[in-house]
């Protein structure tokens, strides 16, 4: 999943689509996104390999969230409006919790949704498959593989 996501991010960047990283603050209200990334890269944590593969670049945006949804009590909606976004490509971990809750909140805000199934992971395949199906059926998300998304068309339609 991480390799597909890294490739999608590079394609999106080439198409002029900004990347927004959203991470939990893990109940630490004085969290700093860069410190969270540094912890993942330098402290021998289990996710270090994935953090290196998906490491943010200087021109990427970031939002720290206190709960499951990227929209709940965050500045994400304001940032998306500032960027003029109307269609979102949502990816990440955990598909059956954070991605699903965030996609739901995006849907009720009338954003178009892409949730490429190959760029979402959950604790189990069954949980992930169920979440992807719910996003496809209920939230009208396009769940095609990341390589099948026409990013140029998204930028023109957004």
Residue pairs with C-beta under 8 A, 6 or more apart in sequence:
1 93
1 118
1 119
1 120
1 121
2 50
2 53
2 54
3 53
4 116
4 118
4 119
4 145
4 146
4 147
5 54
5 91
5 92
5 119
5 146
6 53
6 54
7 146
7 147
8 89
8 91
8 116
8 119
8 146
8 147
8 149
9 19
9 54
11 146
11 151
12 18
12 19
12 89
12 151
13 19
13 57
15 151
15 152
15 154
15 155
16 155
17 89
17 151
17 154
17 155
18 59
18 60
18 61
18 83
19 56
19 57
19 60
19 61
20 60
20 61
20 62
20 63
20 76
20 79
20 80
21 33
21 56
21 60
21 61
21 62
21 63
22 62
22 63
22 64
22 65
22 70
22 74
22 76
22 92
22 98
22 102
23 33
23 36
23 62
23 63
23 64
23 65
24 64
24 65
24 66
24 98
25 31
25 64
25 65
25 66
27 66
29 66
31 64
33 56
33 62
33 64
36 64
37 51
37 55
37 56
39 45
40 47
40 48
40 51
41 48
41 51
41 52
41 55
45 51
56 62
61 79
63 70
63 74
63 75
63 76
63 79
64 74
65 72
65 73
65 74
65 76
66 72
66 73
66 74
67 73
68 97
68 98
68 101
68 102
69 98
69 101
69 102
69 104
69 105
70 76
70 98
70 102
70 105
71 77
71 102
71 105
71 106
71 109
72 101
72 105
77 109
80 88
80 111
84 158
85 111
85 158
86 111
86 112
86 157
86 158
87 111
87 112
87 113
87 114
87 154
87 157
87 158
88 106
88 111
88 112
88 113
88 114
89 114
89 115
89 116
89 149
89 154
90 99
90 102
90 103
90 106
90 113
90 114
90 115
90 120
90 141
91 99
91 115
91 116
91 119
91 120
91 146
92 98
92 99
92 119
92 120
92 121
93 99
93 120
93 121
93 122
94 121
94 122
94 123
95 120
95 121
95 122
95 127
95 128
95 131
95 132
96 122
96 123
96 127
96 128
96 130
96 131
97 122
99 115
99 120
99 131
99 135
100 131
100 134
100 135
103 113
103 115
103 135
103 139
103 141
104 139
106 113
106 139
107 113
107 139
107 140
107 141
112 157
113 135
113 139
113 140
113 141
113 142
114 141
114 142
114 143
114 144
114 149
114 154
115 132
115 135
115 136
115 141
115 142
115 143
116 143
116 144
116 145
116 146
116 149
117 132
117 143
117 144
117 145
118 145
118 146
118 147
119 146
120 128
120 131
120 132
121 128
122 128
122 131
132 143
135 141
135 143
136 142
136 143
142 149
